[in-house]
Amino acid sequence: MSGGDAAGRLVRPFTLTGGRTRPSRADFTLITTVTALDPPPVRAGRLQPEHTRILRRCARPIAVAELAAHLDLPMSVVVILLCDLLEAGRITAHPPHPVSRTEPDLELLRKVREGLGRL
């Protein structure tokens, strides 16, 4: 439910977000891919330890859900922190590519129906 520091103490999620409970942007879904920008912007401000942990994990592209799992933090907290980093120009966010299919795959739907029928 909350992240721990090096001494094993628990830190409440609202402390990590400065009391914020909602993200400032709607850029992030579970499968949005985030990547740290290298080098950081010239006027980059001081970061919280959690922001630094996120940037280390984002050295290579990573999905938001995977990032939250690695950090052992709630998704809502990770998204708020990612909004901070995006607004500071420290990361990029890439939404998932939509799958465009004009007709449903009838064979796949048949297999799903059969599988559900066996349950």
Long-range contacts (C-beta under 8 A, 24 or more apart in sequence): 1-74, 2-73, 2-74, 3-50, 3-71, 3-72, 3-73, 4-72, 5-49, 13-73, 13-74, 13-76, 13-77, 16-48, 16-50, 16-73, 16-77, 16-81, 17-77, 17-80, 17-81, 20-80, 21-76, 22-80, 23-76, 23-79, 23-80, 23-82, 23-83, 24-80, 24-83, 24-87, 25-83, 25-86, 25-87, 27-82, 27-83, 27-86, 27-93, 27-95, 28-64, 28-79, 28-82, 28-83, 28-93, 29-64, 29-95, 29-96, 30-63, 30-64, 30-65, 30-75, 31-63, 31-64, 31-65, 31-96, 32-63, 32-64, 32-93, 32-94, 32-95, 32-96, 33-61, 33-62, 33-63, 33-64, 33-93, 33-94, 33-96, 34-58, 34-61, 34-62, 34-63, 34-64, 34-67, 34-82, 34-91, 34-92, 34-93, 34-94, 35-59, 35-60, 35-61, 35-62, 35-91, 35-92, 35-94, 36-90, 36-91, 37-89, 37-90, 37-91, 37-92, 40-89, 40-90, 41-88, 41-89, 41-90, 44-88, 44-89, 44-90, 45-88, 47-90, 48-81, 50-81, 51-81, 51-84, 51-85, 51-90, 54-78, 54-81, 54-82, 54-85, 54-91, 55-85, 55-90, 55-91, 58-91, 61-94
